[in-house]
Amino acid sequence: AIGHAFHITSDEVLTWNMIYKILADALGKEAKVVHIASDFICKVEPSFTGTLLADKAESVLFDNTKIKTFVPGFKATIPFSEGIKRTVKW
């Protein structure tokens, strides 16, 4: 697979809200999410423009078909929620 780039991800589909809740649960806290438009935040604090209007502005689904083509037996074995719990514990 030299020269190839891969997304090595599970088959889980997670929204940002789901990620926030999973992280809060792992921390034993309640997620108190407030949605504010990225454009508004960037007007108030221009230094956030690169981050908020790039990868975090929209939900993205990563396709792991390519890794499964090169490695037919590939399967992510640790669900996101378990990985977060382990990370918090660490």
N, C-alpha and C positions, 0 to 999 in steps of 0.2 A: 504493500500500500504506500510505497514511497512516492511522494509528490501529491498525495491525496489529503484533503482536509475532511474531518468527520465531526458531526455532532454526536457525542456519546451521551445520550440521554435515555431516560426510561420512557415508557409509553404513557406516563401520567400527563394529564392536561390540567394545569393549575393556573388560576387567575391570580392577579396580585392580591385580591381580597382573601383568597384561600391561603396564599403564602403568609400573609399577615396573621391570619387566625391560627395557622399551624405553628408559627413562631411564638405567638402569644401563649398558646396552650402549652408549648414546651417550656416556656418560662413561668408557667403558672399564673399568667396574667390575662386580663381581658383586653382584646384588641379594640381600641376606640378609634376607628378610622373616620377621617373627615376628608371628603373629596373636594379638592380645590383645583381649578383649571390650571394646567401647566403654563399657559400663556400669561395668566394673572401673576403667578409666582415669579416668572421670569421678568415681568415688568417691575415688580417690587424688588427683586434681587437678581440682577442680570448675571451674576456669577453662576447661577444654576442652569443657565440656558443650555449649555452643552449636554448636560446629563438629562435634564427633564424633557428636552425636545428631541432627544435621540432615543436611547434604548428603553427608557421608562415611560415614554409618551404613549405607547401603544402596547397591547398585549401581543406576544409573539409565540408562535408554535414552532418548536424545533423538530425537524424531521430526522428520525434516526434510521430511515430506510437504508441509507448507504452503508452504515456500519453493519447492519443486518445482512446486507448483500455480501460484504467481504468476510463477515464472521457470522455464518448462518445460525449458530447456537447462541449468539449474544442475547443476554437478557439482564436488565438491571435487577439486582436482587434485594436492594435496600430501598424501600419506599421513601419518598421525600420526607414524610412526617417522622419516620424513624431516624433518618439521617440528621434532621434538625435536632431531635431529642439527644442523639449521641454528641452532636456538636456542642449543644448547650451544656451537657454534662461534662464534656472535656474541658 
